[in-house]
Amino acid sequence: MRNSSKVLFSSVAVLGLSFLSAGAQMSEAATHGKATFDSKCAICHSADTTDKKIGPGLKGLYARGVMADGTTKVTDETVTDRIMNGKVPMPPFKDQLKPVEITEVVEYLKTL
């Protein structure tokens, strides 16, 4: 009986770890969004810190719940609007990025 308990515990532990590693993987949209972010956004924004470059660092943006202005709530809609229309000093990207690319960047930002 003790051996079967060890096997059961080991199986549950391995299964649990596999779920953790699966959760760490980005969706396809977020992966594409990271590539777009790296090529279009990273010059002004950090993804791995909240420190300001030219624009605010975006690590934990969705967890913080508010934009750098301290009042605008972080939602898919407000982040999309900020990317599309900009806000001084950030330029608008609606003419530089396709709608799907903006959506993918938003998905990536959720992973930070």
Sequence and secondary structure as in RCSB ss.txt:
>XXXX:A:sequence
MRNSSKVLFSSVAVLGLSFLSAGAQMSEAATHGKATFDSKCAICHSADTTDKKIGPGLKGLYARGVMADGTTKVT
DETVTDRIMNGKVPMPPFKDQLKPVEITEVVEYLKTL
>XXXX:A:secstr
 HHHHHHHHHHHHHHHHHHHHHHHS  HHHHHHHHHIIIIITTT  SS S  SSS   TTHHHH B TTSSSB  
HHHHHHHHHH BTTB   TTTS HHHHHHHHHHHTT 
